[in-house]
Amino acid sequence: MEGWVNSAITTVLYLEWQRARHLTSKRLTEEQKRWWSSQRLHGLCEAFRQEVEQEELKFLSNRLKTPGGISRLKRILSNATPKEYRAKT
């Protein structure tokens, strides 16, 4: 139970840190800052999830631009599954 509570508290603190980081960003408009200011836990979770998804898509897009990047991406994806769970092909 203690581990779960520590994880929950750490998650909330991280999301609040993300909010603070966005509120102090000079690149955001006042409207965007108001949006970040008004978000609560669920909104912060969704915003973080969307940011991570965008970064993953950028990463994939960059890897797919070159043959070397495609090979590296294949290795990364292959290694994402533990050996004992990989299908024998």
HULIN-V886724 format. One record per pair of residues at least 6 apart in sequence whose ideal C-beta (glycine too) atoms are under 7 Angstrom apart, sorted by sequence separation. I is the first residue (numbers start at 1). GAP is how many residues later the second one is. D is the distance in whole Angstrom. If there is no record, write none. Layout:
I_GAP_D / I_GAP_D
This chain:
22_6_6 / 63_6_4 / 64_6_6 / 62_7_7 / 63_7_6 / 39_8_7 / 63_9_6 / 64_9_7 / 23_10_6 / 63_10_4 / 23_13_5 / 60_13_7 / 22_14_4 / 23_14_6 / 19_17_6 / 19_20_7 / 19_25_6 / 15_26_7 / 18_26_7 / 12_29_7 / 15_29_4 / 15_30_7 / 18_30_6 / 15_33_6
